[in-house]
Amino acid sequence: MNSKPIYVEIKMMTNMDELWKHTQSPDLHQQWDLRFSEITYLPRDDGDNRQTFLYRTRIGFGLNIAGTGITKAMREERTGERVSALAFGSDQAVSLIRKGGGYWKYKPTDVGDGVTFITQYDYRTRFGAFGEWVDRIAFRPLFGYATAWSFDMLRIWLEKQVSPAVSLQRAFMHYLSVIVLALTWLYQGIVPKLLYPESGEIELLRQTGWFPGLETMVLPCVGVAEVAFALLLCLQHRRKWVYQVQAWSLILLGIAAVWGTPELLQSPFNPLTFNLSLFVLSFFASRTIEDLPDASRCKRKPDPK
């Protein structure tokens, strides 16, 4: 395997027993881990510290990837650390992952104010060189991101008592709102202002009387500014100030449109209803920032030895 193993580390303000329970109980584990839709423990013999399990991941369109795994827990009494070693694999021909292995490590912090939760794992792929290429450029980065995002969702659950179901709902509302807002600003900047200014935008600008004789120069600048704001919104969507900037932009653009052409308020898609819709989307996006899982809170590389 030429690619580097996936490594994720995060500190959680919780106790060891709670973290252990939420990661070792299948009914709790499958709630926060995006990599698994279902986890089922199989019966084991008394005295056997190895646990075999079945896993299933829904990938959409009615398709599922299923596999088996086995874990073994170990505890270091002197340091209080715990480790759960893992081996997993799938016999399904459609599964990119053939087999792999790794560990979960639970380390009490030196000052006793939480637990550092660490995972590192690697796997072998199917489909020869093509499978390795797909894994390197797409699957492995996405798999690592999903792991880190899941770890932070677990942290929020343990620290803030916000369940994964609520976190997922909040994330869906946030990202859907941001995507619609960004696409709207892109469209408004590119199509009516940069590509087809004579479709009505330039006439609206003339009727405001704000830039007499300079409308053909000002309108493309407004279009570029709207495109730039769409990109800024995508990059800074977790910052409340970006939605405050948007609110003032909507107010100014709305006033400019109605000031020059008051009869626009009589049209089906007028500035009032259009800007109000954007305000609502902006409200949802800004209100769902708090306690939104963030993969960047995790370390993705181990400390050099």
C-alpha positions as CSV (number, residue, x, y, z in Angstrom):
1,M,0.0,0.0,0.0
2,N,1.7,3.2,-1.2
3,S,-0.7,5.7,0.4
4,K,-0.3,6.9,4.0
5,P,-2.5,5.4,6.7
6,I,-5.5,7.5,7.8
7,Y,-4.8,9.2,11.1
8,V,-7.3,11.2,13.2
9,E,-6.8,12.7,16.7
10,I,-9.0,14.8,18.8
11,K,-9.2,15.8,22.5
12,M,-12.6,15.5,24.2
13,M,-13.7,17.0,27.5
14,T,-15.2,13.8,28.8
15,N,-14.3,10.8,30.9
16,M,-12.8,7.6,29.8
17,D,-15.8,5.4,30.6
18,E,-18.3,7.6,28.6
19,L,-16.0,7.7,25.6
20,W,-15.5,4.0,25.8
21,K,-19.2,3.3,26.0
22,H,-20.0,5.5,23.0
23,T,-17.4,3.9,20.8
24,Q,-17.7,0.3,21.9
25,S,-21.5,-0.1,22.1
26,P,-22.7,-0.8,18.5
27,D,-26.1,1.0,19.0
28,L,-24.2,4.2,20.0
29,H,-21.3,3.8,17.6
30,Q,-23.4,3.6,14.5
31,Q,-25.2,6.9,15.5
32,W,-22.1,9.1,15.1
33,D,-19.8,7.3,12.7
34,L,-20.5,8.2,9.1
35,R,-18.6,5.2,7.8
36,F,-21.1,2.7,9.2
37,S,-24.9,2.6,8.9
38,E,-25.3,-0.6,10.9
39,I,-23.0,-2.5,13.3
40,T,-24.0,-5.8,14.8
41,Y,-22.0,-7.7,17.4
42,L,-21.9,-11.5,17.0
43,P,-22.1,-13.8,20.1
44,R,-18.7,-14.7,21.6
45,D,-17.5,-17.3,24.0
46,D,-17.0,-16.5,27.7
47,G,-13.5,-15.4,28.4
48,D,-12.8,-14.4,24.8
49,N,-11.7,-10.7,24.7
50,R,-12.1,-10.6,20.9
51,Q,-15.4,-9.3,19.5
52,T,-16.5,-10.2,16.0
53,F,-19.1,-7.9,14.3
54,L,-20.9,-7.3,11.0
55,Y,-21.1,-3.9,9.4
56,R,-23.1,-2.4,6.7
57,T,-22.8,1.0,4.9
58,R,-25.5,2.4,2.7
59,I,-24.0,4.2,-0.3
60,G,-27.3,5.2,-2.0
61,F,-29.4,4.0,-4.8
62,G,-30.3,0.9,-2.7
63,L,-26.7,-0.3,-2.6
64,N,-25.0,-1.5,0.6
65,I,-21.4,-2.4,1.4
66,A,-21.2,-5.1,4.0
67,G,-18.3,-6.7,5.7
68,T,-17.0,-8.3,8.9
69,G,-14.6,-7.2,11.5
70,I,-12.9,-8.3,14.8
71,T,-11.8,-6.1,17.6
72,K,-9.6,-6.8,20.7
73,A,-9.5,-4.4,23.7
74,M,-6.4,-3.8,25.8
75,R,-5.8,-1.7,28.9
76,E,-2.6,-0.3,30.3
77,E,-3.2,-0.1,34.0
78,R,-0.1,2.0,34.7
79,T,-1.0,4.9,32.4
80,G,-4.8,4.4,32.2
81,E,-4.6,4.2,28.4
82,R,-6.9,1.8,26.4
83,V,-6.5,0.5,22.9
84,S,-9.0,-1.3,20.7
85,A,-7.2,-3.1,17.8
86,L,-9.3,-3.8,14.7
87,A,-9.2,-5.9,11.6
88,F,-11.9,-5.6,8.9
89,G,-12.7,-6.6,5.4
90,S,-15.4,-7.2,2.8
91,D,-15.9,-10.1,0.3
92,Q,-18.3,-8.0,-1.8
93,A,-17.0,-7.5,-5.3
94,V,-18.3,-3.9,-5.4
95,S,-16.3,-2.9,-2.2
96,L,-13.2,-0.9,-3.0
97,I,-11.8,-2.0,0.4
98,R,-10.6,-5.6,0.4
99,K,-9.3,-5.8,4.0
100,G,-7.6,-3.6,6.5
101,G,-6.7,-2.9,10.1
102,G,-6.0,-0.3,12.6
103,Y,-6.6,0.8,16.2
104,W,-8.5,3.2,18.5
105,K,-6.4,4.6,21.3
106,Y,-7.8,6.4,24.4
107,K,-5.3,8.5,26.2
108,P,-6.1,10.4,29.4
109,T,-4.7,13.9,29.2
110,D,-1.8,14.8,31.5
111,V,-3.8,17.3,33.5
112,G,-6.8,15.0,33.7
113,D,-9.3,17.3,31.9
114,G,-10.4,15.0,29.2
115,V,-9.4,12.1,26.9
116,T,-7.4,12.2,23.6
117,F,-9.1,9.9,21.1
118,I,-6.9,8.6,18.3
119,T,-7.4,6.3,15.3
120,Q,-5.0,5.1,12.7
121,Y,-5.9,2.5,10.0
122,D,-5.0,1.4,6.6
123,Y,-6.5,-1.0,4.0
124,R,-5.9,-2.8,0.7
125,T,-8.0,-2.1,-2.3
126,R,-9.5,-4.1,-5.2
127,F,-9.4,-3.4,-8.9
128,G,-5.6,-3.3,-9.2
129,A,-3.9,-0.1,-10.3
130,F,-7.2,1.5,-11.1
131,G,-8.5,0.9,-7.5
132,E,-5.3,2.3,-6.0
133,W,-5.7,5.4,-8.2
134,V,-9.3,6.0,-7.2
135,D,-8.4,5.4,-3.6
136,R,-5.5,7.8,-3.6
137,I,-7.2,10.8,-5.3
138,A,-10.8,10.4,-4.0
139,F,-11.8,7.6,-1.7
140,R,-9.0,7.9,0.9
141,P,-9.3,11.7,1.3
142,L,-13.1,11.4,1.7
143,F,-12.8,8.5,4.1
144,G,-10.3,10.4,6.2
145,Y,-12.5,13.5,6.2
146,A,-15.6,11.4,7.1
147,T,-13.6,9.9,10.0
148,A,-12.5,13.4,11.3
149,W,-16.0,14.9,10.9
150,S,-17.5,11.9,12.8
151,F,-15.0,12.3,15.6
152,D,-15.9,15.9,16.1
153,M,-19.6,15.0,16.0
154,L,-18.9,12.5,18.8
155,R,-17.1,15.2,20.7
156,I,-20.1,17.5,20.4
157,W,-22.3,14.7,21.6
158,L,-20.2,14.0,24.7
159,E,-19.4,17.7,25.6
160,K,-22.6,19.5,24.6
161,Q,-25.1,16.7,24.7
162,V,-26.1,17.4,21.1
163,S,-27.1,14.1,19.6
164,P,-25.7,13.0,16.2
165,A,-29.2,13.1,14.7
166,V,-29.5,16.8,15.7
167,S,-26.0,17.5,14.4
168,L,-26.7,15.9,11.1
169,Q,-30.0,17.8,10.7
170,R,-28.2,21.0,11.6
171,A,-25.5,20.3,9.1
172,F,-28.0,19.5,6.3
173,M,-29.8,22.8,6.9
174,H,-26.6,24.8,7.1
175,Y,-24.9,23.4,4.0
176,L,-28.1,23.4,1.9
177,S,-28.6,27.1,2.8
178,V,-25.0,28.0,2.0
179,I,-25.1,26.1,-1.4
180,V,-28.3,27.8,-2.5
181,L,-27.0,31.3,-1.4
182,A,-23.7,30.8,-3.1
183,L,-25.3,29.6,-6.4
184,T,-27.8,32.5,-6.3
185,W,-24.9,35.1,-5.9
186,L,-23.0,33.3,-8.7
187,Y,-25.9,33.4,-11.0
188,Q,-26.8,37.0,-10.3
189,G,-23.2,38.1,-10.8
190,I,-22.5,36.1,-14.0
191,V,-25.7,35.8,-16.0
192,P,-27.5,39.2,-15.9
193,K,-24.5,41.4,-15.1
194,L,-21.5,39.9,-16.9
195,L,-23.0,37.9,-19.8
196,Y,-26.4,39.6,-20.6
197,P,-26.3,43.1,-19.1
198,E,-28.8,44.4,-21.7
199,S,-31.5,42.0,-20.5
200,G,-32.5,44.6,-18.0
201,E,-29.8,45.0,-15.3
202,I,-28.1,47.9,-17.0
203,E,-31.4,49.8,-17.5
204,L,-32.2,49.3,-13.8
205,L,-28.8,50.8,-12.9
206,R,-29.4,53.8,-15.2
207,Q,-32.8,54.5,-13.6
208,T,-31.2,54.8,-10.2
209,G,-29.3,57.8,-11.4
210,W,-26.4,56.9,-9.1
211,F,-23.7,56.5,-11.8
212,P,-24.7,58.7,-14.7
213,G,-22.8,57.7,-17.9
214,L,-20.8,55.0,-16.0
215,E,-23.3,52.3,-15.9
216,T,-21.5,50.0,-18.4
217,M,-18.4,50.2,-16.3
218,V,-20.1,49.9,-12.9
219,L,-22.4,46.9,-13.7
220,P,-19.6,44.4,-14.5
221,C,-17.9,45.5,-11.2
222,V,-21.1,44.7,-9.3
223,G,-21.2,41.3,-11.1
224,V,-17.6,40.5,-10.1
225,A,-18.3,41.6,-6.6
226,E,-21.3,39.2,-6.4
227,V,-19.2,36.3,-7.7
228,A,-16.4,37.2,-5.2
229,F,-19.0,37.2,-2.4
230,A,-20.2,33.7,-3.5
231,L,-16.7,32.4,-3.2
232,L,-16.2,34.2,0.2
233,L,-19.4,32.7,1.5
234,C,-18.2,29.2,0.6
235,L,-14.8,29.8,2.3
236,Q,-16.2,31.6,5.4
237,H,-19.6,30.0,5.8
238,R,-18.9,29.3,9.5
239,R,-18.4,33.1,10.3
240,K,-21.4,35.2,11.3
241,W,-19.9,38.4,9.9
242,V,-20.2,37.0,6.4
243,Y,-24.0,36.9,6.8
244,Q,-24.1,40.4,8.2
245,V,-22.3,41.6,5.1
246,Q,-24.8,39.7,3.0
247,A,-27.7,41.4,4.9
248,W,-26.4,44.9,4.2
249,S,-25.7,43.9,0.6
250,L,-29.3,42.7,0.1
251,I,-30.6,45.9,1.7
252,L,-28.5,48.2,-0.6
253,L,-29.3,46.2,-3.7
254,G,-33.0,46.1,-2.9
255,I,-33.1,49.9,-2.3
256,A,-31.2,50.6,-5.5
257,A,-33.6,48.5,-7.6
258,V,-36.8,49.9,-6.1
259,W,-35.5,53.5,-6.0
260,G,-35.0,53.6,-9.7
261,T,-38.1,51.5,-10.7
262,P,-40.8,51.4,-8.0
263,E,-43.1,49.4,-10.3
264,L,-40.8,46.4,-9.8
265,L,-42.7,45.7,-6.6
266,Q,-45.7,44.8,-8.8
267,S,-43.8,42.1,-10.7
268,P,-44.0,38.4,-9.7
269,F,-40.4,38.1,-8.8
270,N,-39.7,41.5,-7.3
271,P,-36.7,42.6,-5.1
272,L,-38.8,42.5,-1.9
273,T,-39.8,38.8,-2.2
274,F,-36.4,37.7,-3.7
275,N,-34.3,39.4,-1.0
276,L,-36.7,38.2,1.7
277,S,-36.1,34.6,0.5
278,L,-32.3,35.2,0.7
279,F,-32.7,36.6,4.2
280,V,-34.5,33.5,5.4
281,L,-31.8,31.2,3.9
282,S,-29.1,33.4,5.5
283,F,-30.9,33.2,8.9
284,F,-30.9,29.4,8.7
285,A,-27.2,29.3,7.7
286,S,-26.1,31.7,10.5
287,R,-28.2,30.0,13.2
288,T,-26.8,26.5,12.4
289,I,-23.1,27.5,12.8
290,E,-22.9,26.8,16.5
291,D,-21.9,23.3,17.4
292,L,-21.5,22.3,13.7
293,P,-19.1,19.4,13.4
294,D,-15.8,20.4,11.8
295,A,-13.2,18.0,10.6
296,S,-10.5,20.6,10.9
297,R,-10.7,20.4,14.7
298,C,-8.9,17.1,14.4
299,K,-5.2,16.5,13.9
300,R,-4.6,14.5,10.8
301,K,-0.9,13.7,11.3
302,P,0.8,12.0,14.3
303,D,3.5,13.9,16.1
304,P,7.0,13.1,14.8
305,K,8.8,10.6,16.9
